[in-house]
Amino acid sequence: MQNNKNGNGKRVRTPITTSTPKPTNSKKPKKEAKVTTLLFAGGLAVIAVVLLAVVLIMFGRGKQVTDLSPSAQPEVVQKVADADQVLDAVYLSLFTYGLDKNSIKDKTEVTTDREADLKLLIDPFHIEAIELKQTISEKLTDLGLLVADEDAILASNSKVKLAITFTDPVIIEKPKPNSIAFVIDDCGYSVELAKKLAALPYSLTMAIIPHTKYAKETSKIAKKNGKTVFLHQPMQPESYPKTDPGKGAILLNMPESIIKASIDKNMKNVGNVDGFNNHMCSALTQNKEKMQQVFKYIKKYTTTFVDSYTAQGTVAFDECKAAGFRCGINRKFIDNESDYDYIRSKIIEGTEIAREDGSVIMIGHLREGTVDALAKILPELVEAGYTLVSATELAQK
């Protein structure tokens, strides 16, 4: 109550009125929020249940597929290798050992509607035949062929029959005392002189310069007459470029890839060889790196080398040994002068080396004076007790 005065000055009690706040709707939204949350959670639960059911159904179906019998599984069909694939496997095996198709000395192929019958004769050169055989057999087995373990490789499938035989290894016996080997360089320029030299009934080595006019013909002449054939590989001399070593030469500024290409072309030009020696090359034979590259890429053709010894600082012989080749070295040039007496005197000097060391390699050149001198002197050497041999017999590991 509050005391107030009226118009007469009397105090009058008047009730104190307070405003009662109107009820608000603040609690109503909270209830609605709870309901919404419950509905959202319930919806998520329903979705989760549905997803779980879908997963279970899919898993059940997957399990049923997994449980199918093997007969219902999709069949994997393995392709059967044909003749080309089989030959590629053989070539790849050869390449593994630094060999190429030139190692296949004979190849016959008879093809019918049903299968191809292949027969190969392989010369493993310096590679152990048993190692090469194992590698080829493994690659053929990987192709799905049945391989028989015999002296030859016999392999087959429903499309191909393959028989591979290997040439017998070359056995180089220790030379007899007083053995002499003559290497005749610069062959390839004259067919007439090549025939005259090859007709001599003694063991001689004919070194052919590649890309000469009669290189291939000279090689055939030499082989027909039972002579040893060398590639007379041109190499850079110290006087280069004033002195041109010729086509197919290996030069000091050549990258390794060009050296390989040059050797391949030279070998293709001359044909199969028994060994090689250097033509000119007083500069390159003194370079260790380049000689290593030469031996690296020539080994698939031959592993016999004779250092012509055109420079005292040559490293060719040492690098030959390091490469695992059979190596020889020239001890005497016999025809720096072309007259008969000079040639005879140099050959006599060579025979003295043979008596002291047991053997000697001497180098001459395909010139008329040299061929005529040899025709007279060689019979005398044989009569005196010297043995004339191929340069390959005096090249030893």
C-alpha positions as CSV (number, residue, x, y, z in Angstrom):
1,M,0.0,0.0,0.0
2,Q,1.1,3.6,-0.5
3,N,0.0,6.6,1.6
4,N,-1.1,9.7,-0.4
5,K,-2.8,12.8,0.6
6,N,-6.3,13.7,-0.8
7,G,-7.7,17.1,-1.5
8,N,-8.6,17.6,2.2
9,G,-5.1,16.9,3.4
10,K,-6.0,13.5,4.7
11,R,-3.8,10.6,4.0
12,V,-5.4,7.9,2.0
13,R,-4.1,4.4,1.5
14,T,-4.1,3.3,-2.0
15,P,-3.2,-0.2,-3.1
16,I,0.2,-0.6,-4.8
17,T,-0.4,-2.2,-8.1
18,T,2.3,-4.2,-9.9
19,S,2.3,-5.3,-13.5
20,T,2.3,-9.0,-13.8
21,P,4.4,-10.1,-16.8
22,K,2.6,-11.8,-19.5
23,P,3.5,-15.4,-20.0
24,T,6.0,-15.7,-22.9
25,N,6.6,-18.4,-25.4
26,S,10.3,-18.9,-24.5
27,K,9.9,-22.5,-23.5
28,K,8.0,-23.5,-26.6
29,P,10.9,-23.2,-29.1
30,K,13.0,-25.5,-26.9
31,K,10.5,-28.2,-27.1
32,E,10.3,-27.9,-30.9
33,A,14.1,-28.1,-31.1
34,K,14.2,-31.3,-29.1
35,V,11.5,-32.8,-31.4
36,T,13.5,-31.8,-34.5
37,T,16.7,-33.3,-33.1
38,L,14.9,-36.5,-32.3
39,L,13.4,-36.7,-35.8
40,F,16.9,-36.1,-37.4
41,A,18.5,-38.7,-35.3
42,G,15.8,-41.2,-36.0
43,G,16.2,-40.5,-39.8
44,L,19.9,-41.1,-39.5
45,A,19.3,-44.4,-37.7
46,V,16.9,-45.5,-40.4
47,I,19.4,-44.6,-43.2
48,A,22.2,-46.5,-41.3
49,V,19.9,-49.5,-41.0
50,V,19.1,-49.4,-44.7
51,L,22.8,-49.0,-45.7
52,L,23.7,-51.9,-43.4
53,A,21.1,-54.1,-45.0
54,V,22.4,-53.2,-48.5
55,V,25.9,-54.0,-47.4
56,L,24.9,-57.3,-46.0
57,I,23.0,-58.2,-49.1
58,M,25.9,-57.3,-51.3
59,F,28.3,-59.2,-49.1
60,G,26.0,-62.2,-49.3
61,R,25.9,-62.0,-53.1
62,G,29.7,-61.7,-53.2
63,K,30.1,-64.7,-51.0
64,Q,27.9,-66.7,-53.3
65,V,30.0,-65.8,-56.3
66,T,33.2,-66.7,-54.4
67,D,31.7,-70.0,-53.5
68,L,30.9,-71.0,-57.1
69,S,32.6,-74.2,-58.2
70,P,35.8,-73.9,-60.3
71,S,34.0,-75.1,-63.4
72,A,32.0,-71.9,-63.3
73,Q,35.1,-69.7,-63.1
74,P,36.1,-67.8,-66.3
75,E,38.7,-69.9,-68.1
76,V,42.2,-68.3,-68.7
77,V,43.5,-69.4,-72.1
78,Q,47.3,-69.2,-72.5
79,K,48.5,-68.4,-76.0
80,V,50.7,-70.9,-77.7
81,A,54.1,-69.4,-78.9
82,D,54.6,-69.5,-82.6
83,A,57.8,-69.8,-84.6
84,D,58.6,-66.1,-84.6
85,Q,58.3,-65.9,-80.9
86,V,60.5,-69.0,-80.4
87,L,63.2,-67.5,-82.7
88,D,63.0,-64.2,-80.8
89,A,63.7,-66.1,-77.6
90,V,66.8,-67.7,-79.1
91,Y,68.0,-64.4,-80.5
92,L,67.5,-62.7,-77.1
93,S,69.5,-65.5,-75.4
94,L,72.4,-65.0,-77.9
95,F,72.3,-61.2,-77.2
96,T,72.6,-61.8,-73.5
97,Y,76.1,-63.2,-74.2
98,G,77.1,-60.5,-76.7
99,L,76.3,-62.7,-79.7
100,D,74.0,-62.0,-82.7
101,K,72.4,-63.8,-85.6
102,N,75.8,-64.4,-87.2
103,S,76.3,-67.0,-84.5
104,I,73.6,-69.1,-86.2
105,K,75.7,-70.9,-88.8
106,D,72.8,-72.9,-90.3
107,K,69.1,-72.5,-90.2
108,T,66.4,-74.7,-91.8
109,E,62.6,-74.1,-91.4
110,V,59.9,-76.4,-92.8
111,T,56.4,-75.0,-92.3
112,T,53.1,-76.9,-92.7
113,D,49.5,-76.1,-91.9
114,R,49.9,-77.7,-88.5
115,E,53.4,-76.7,-87.3
116,A,56.8,-75.3,-88.0
117,D,59.9,-77.5,-87.8
118,L,63.0,-75.4,-87.0
119,K,66.6,-76.6,-86.9
120,L,69.5,-74.3,-85.9
121,L,73.3,-74.8,-85.7
122,I,74.9,-72.3,-83.3
123,D,78.5,-71.4,-82.9
124,P,78.9,-70.2,-79.3
125,F,82.4,-68.7,-80.1
126,H,84.1,-68.0,-76.8
127,I,80.9,-68.7,-74.7
128,E,80.7,-72.0,-72.9
129,A,78.1,-73.9,-74.8
130,I,76.6,-75.3,-71.6
131,E,75.8,-71.8,-70.3
132,L,74.3,-70.7,-73.6
133,K,72.2,-73.9,-73.7
134,Q,70.8,-73.3,-70.2
135,T,69.8,-69.8,-71.0
136,I,68.1,-70.7,-74.2
137,S,66.3,-73.6,-72.5
138,E,65.0,-71.3,-69.7
139,K,63.6,-68.8,-72.2
140,L,61.9,-71.5,-74.2
141,T,60.4,-73.0,-71.0
142,D,59.0,-69.6,-70.1
143,L,57.3,-69.6,-73.5
144,G,55.5,-72.8,-72.5
145,L,57.6,-75.2,-74.7
146,L,58.5,-78.6,-73.4
147,V,62.3,-78.8,-73.4
148,A,64.3,-82.0,-73.4
149,D,67.7,-82.1,-71.6
150,E,70.0,-83.7,-74.1
151,D,73.2,-82.8,-76.0
152,A,71.1,-80.8,-78.3
153,I,68.1,-78.6,-77.3
154,L,64.9,-80.2,-78.3
155,A,61.8,-78.1,-77.6
156,S,58.2,-78.2,-78.8
157,N,54.6,-77.1,-78.4
158,S,51.5,-77.6,-80.6
159,K,52.8,-75.1,-83.2
160,V,56.6,-75.5,-83.2
161,K,59.3,-78.1,-83.1
162,L,62.8,-76.9,-82.5
163,A,66.2,-78.6,-82.5
164,I,69.3,-76.6,-81.7
165,T,72.8,-78.1,-82.0
166,F,76.2,-76.4,-81.3
167,T,79.5,-76.5,-83.1
168,D,82.4,-78.2,-81.5
169,P,84.7,-75.9,-79.5
170,V,87.9,-74.9,-81.2
171,I,90.8,-76.5,-79.4
172,I,94.1,-74.6,-79.7
173,E,97.0,-76.8,-78.8
174,K,100.3,-75.5,-77.5
175,P,102.4,-74.8,-80.6
176,K,105.4,-76.9,-81.4
177,P,108.9,-75.5,-80.9
178,N,110.2,-73.4,-83.7
179,S,106.7,-72.4,-84.8
180,I,106.3,-69.5,-87.2
181,A,103.1,-67.7,-88.1
182,F,103.0,-65.3,-91.1
183,V,100.3,-62.6,-91.1
184,I,99.9,-61.0,-94.6
185,D,98.3,-57.6,-94.2
186,D,96.5,-55.3,-96.7
187,C,94.6,-58.1,-98.5
188,G,91.6,-57.0,-100.5
189,Y,93.1,-54.8,-103.2
190,S,94.2,-57.6,-105.6
191,V,92.5,-60.8,-106.4
192,E,95.4,-62.0,-108.5
193,L,97.9,-61.7,-105.6
194,A,95.3,-63.2,-103.2
195,K,95.0,-66.3,-105.3
196,K,98.8,-66.5,-105.7
197,L,99.3,-66.3,-101.9
198,A,96.4,-68.6,-101.0
199,A,97.8,-71.2,-103.4
200,L,101.0,-71.6,-101.4
201,P,100.7,-75.0,-99.6
202,Y,101.5,-73.6,-96.1
203,S,99.6,-72.3,-93.2
204,L,99.2,-68.5,-93.6
205,T,97.0,-65.8,-92.2
206,M,95.4,-63.3,-94.6
207,A,94.4,-60.0,-93.0
208,I,91.7,-58.3,-95.1
209,I,91.1,-54.5,-95.0
210,P,87.3,-53.9,-94.9
211,H,85.5,-52.1,-97.7
212,T,88.3,-52.7,-100.2
213,K,87.3,-53.6,-103.7
214,Y,87.9,-57.3,-103.3
215,A,87.4,-57.8,-99.6
216,K,84.6,-60.3,-99.8
217,E,86.1,-62.2,-102.7
218,T,89.5,-62.4,-101.0
219,S,87.8,-63.8,-97.9
220,K,86.3,-66.6,-100.0
221,I,89.6,-67.3,-101.8
222,A,91.4,-67.6,-98.4
223,K,88.8,-69.9,-96.9
224,K,88.6,-72.1,-100.0
225,N,92.3,-72.7,-99.7
226,G,92.3,-73.4,-96.0
227,K,93.9,-70.1,-94.9
228,T,93.2,-68.2,-91.7
229,V,91.2,-65.0,-92.2
230,F,91.7,-61.9,-90.1
231,L,89.9,-58.6,-90.2
232,H,92.7,-56.0,-90.7
233,Q,90.9,-53.3,-88.7
234,P,91.9,-49.7,-89.6
235,M,92.7,-47.5,-86.6
236,Q,94.0,-44.0,-86.2
237,P,97.7,-43.5,-86.8
238,E,99.8,-40.7,-85.1
239,S,100.1,-39.0,-88.5
240,Y,96.3,-38.6,-88.8
241,P,94.7,-36.8,-90.7
242,K,97.7,-36.4,-93.0
243,T,97.7,-40.2,-93.2
244,D,94.2,-41.6,-93.9
245,P,93.6,-45.1,-92.3
246,G,90.8,-45.8,-94.7
247,K,87.1,-46.5,-94.6
248,G,85.8,-48.3,-91.5
249,A,88.7,-46.8,-89.3
250,I,88.3,-46.3,-85.6
251,L,89.3,-42.8,-84.5
252,L,90.2,-41.3,-81.1
253,N,87.3,-38.8,-81.3
254,M,84.7,-41.4,-82.0
255,P,82.0,-42.0,-79.4
256,E,81.5,-45.6,-78.3
257,S,78.3,-46.0,-80.3
258,I,80.1,-45.2,-83.6
259,I,82.9,-47.6,-82.7
260,K,80.3,-50.4,-82.3
261,A,78.6,-49.4,-85.6
262,S,82.0,-49.4,-87.5
263,I,83.0,-52.8,-86.2
264,D,79.6,-54.2,-87.2
265,K,79.8,-52.8,-90.7
266,N,83.4,-54.0,-91.1
267,M,82.6,-57.5,-90.0
268,K,79.6,-57.7,-92.3
269,N,81.8,-56.6,-95.2
270,V,84.5,-59.2,-94.7
271,G,82.4,-62.0,-93.4
272,N,83.3,-64.6,-90.7
273,V,86.8,-64.2,-89.5
274,D,89.2,-66.2,-87.3
275,G,90.7,-63.1,-85.6
276,F,91.8,-59.5,-86.2
277,N,94.8,-57.2,-86.1
278,N,95.3,-53.5,-86.3
279,H,95.9,-51.6,-89.6
280,M,98.2,-48.6,-88.9
281,C,97.0,-47.4,-85.5
282,S,100.1,-46.2,-83.7
283,A,97.8,-43.6,-82.0
284,L,94.7,-45.6,-81.1
285,T,96.6,-48.7,-79.7
286,Q,98.2,-46.4,-77.2
287,N,94.7,-45.3,-75.8
288,K,93.5,-47.7,-73.1
289,E,89.9,-46.5,-73.2
290,K,89.4,-46.9,-76.9
291,M,91.1,-50.3,-77.1
292,Q,88.7,-51.4,-74.3
293,Q,85.8,-50.3,-76.4
294,V,87.2,-52.1,-79.5
295,F,87.4,-55.4,-77.6
296,K,84.0,-54.9,-76.0
297,Y,82.2,-54.8,-79.4
298,I,84.3,-57.1,-81.5
299,K,84.1,-60.0,-79.0
300,K,80.8,-61.2,-80.5
301,Y,82.7,-61.9,-83.8
302,T,86.0,-63.1,-82.6
303,T,88.2,-63.4,-79.4
304,T,91.6,-63.6,-81.1
305,F,93.8,-60.6,-81.6
306,V,97.3,-59.9,-82.8
307,D,98.8,-56.6,-81.9
308,S,100.7,-55.4,-85.0
309,Y,102.9,-53.5,-82.7
310,T,103.1,-50.3,-84.6
311,A,104.0,-48.2,-81.5
312,Q,106.3,-48.9,-78.5
313,G,103.7,-47.4,-76.2
314,T,100.9,-49.8,-77.3
315,V,98.5,-51.0,-74.6
316,A,96.6,-53.2,-77.1
317,F,98.2,-56.5,-76.0
318,D,97.5,-55.8,-72.3
319,E,93.9,-54.8,-72.9
320,C,93.5,-57.9,-75.1
321,K,94.5,-60.0,-72.1
322,A,92.3,-58.1,-69.8
323,A,89.3,-58.7,-72.1
324,G,89.9,-62.4,-71.9
325,F,90.9,-62.8,-75.6
326,R,93.6,-65.0,-77.1
327,C,96.4,-62.6,-77.8
328,G,99.5,-62.5,-80.0
329,I,102.0,-59.9,-80.9
330,N,104.0,-59.2,-84.0
331,R,107.7,-59.5,-83.5
332,K,109.0,-58.7,-87.0
333,F,107.9,-56.8,-90.1
334,I,109.5,-58.5,-93.0
335,D,108.9,-56.2,-95.9
336,N,109.5,-52.6,-95.0
337,E,111.6,-52.8,-98.1
338,S,110.4,-54.8,-101.1
339,D,113.6,-56.4,-102.4
340,Y,114.1,-60.1,-101.9
341,D,117.4,-59.9,-100.0
342,Y,115.8,-57.5,-97.4
343,I,112.8,-59.8,-96.9
344,R,114.9,-62.8,-96.6
345,S,117.1,-61.2,-94.0
346,K,114.2,-60.2,-91.8
347,I,112.7,-63.7,-92.0
348,I,116.0,-65.1,-90.8
349,E,115.9,-62.7,-87.9
350,G,112.5,-64.0,-87.1
351,T,113.6,-67.6,-87.1
352,E,116.2,-66.7,-84.5
353,I,113.4,-65.4,-82.2
354,A,111.5,-68.6,-82.8
355,R,114.6,-70.7,-81.7
356,E,115.0,-68.6,-78.6
357,D,111.3,-68.2,-77.6
358,G,109.8,-71.2,-79.2
359,S,107.6,-69.3,-81.6
360,V,107.3,-66.0,-83.5
361,I,104.6,-64.0,-85.4
362,M,105.9,-62.0,-88.4
363,I,103.9,-59.6,-90.6
364,G,104.2,-59.0,-94.3
365,H,102.0,-57.3,-96.9
366,L,100.2,-58.5,-100.0
367,R,102.7,-57.3,-102.5
368,E,104.2,-59.1,-105.5
369,G,107.7,-59.0,-104.1
370,T,106.6,-60.4,-100.7
371,V,104.5,-63.2,-102.2
372,D,107.3,-64.2,-104.5
373,A,109.8,-64.2,-101.6
374,L,107.5,-66.3,-99.5
375,A,107.1,-68.8,-102.3
376,K,110.9,-69.4,-102.3
377,I,111.6,-69.1,-98.5
378,L,108.8,-71.1,-96.9
379,P,109.9,-74.5,-98.3
380,E,113.4,-73.8,-96.9
381,L,111.9,-73.0,-93.5
382,V,110.0,-76.3,-93.4
383,E,113.1,-78.2,-94.6
384,A,115.1,-76.5,-91.8
385,G,112.7,-77.9,-89.2
386,Y,110.4,-74.9,-88.6
387,T,106.7,-75.4,-88.3
388,L,104.4,-73.0,-90.1
389,V,101.2,-72.4,-88.2
390,S,98.2,-70.1,-88.2
391,A,98.4,-66.9,-86.1
392,T,95.5,-68.2,-84.1
393,E,97.8,-71.0,-82.8
394,L,100.3,-68.6,-81.4
395,A,97.6,-66.3,-79.8
396,Q,97.2,-67.6,-76.3
397,K,95.4,-66.4,-73.2
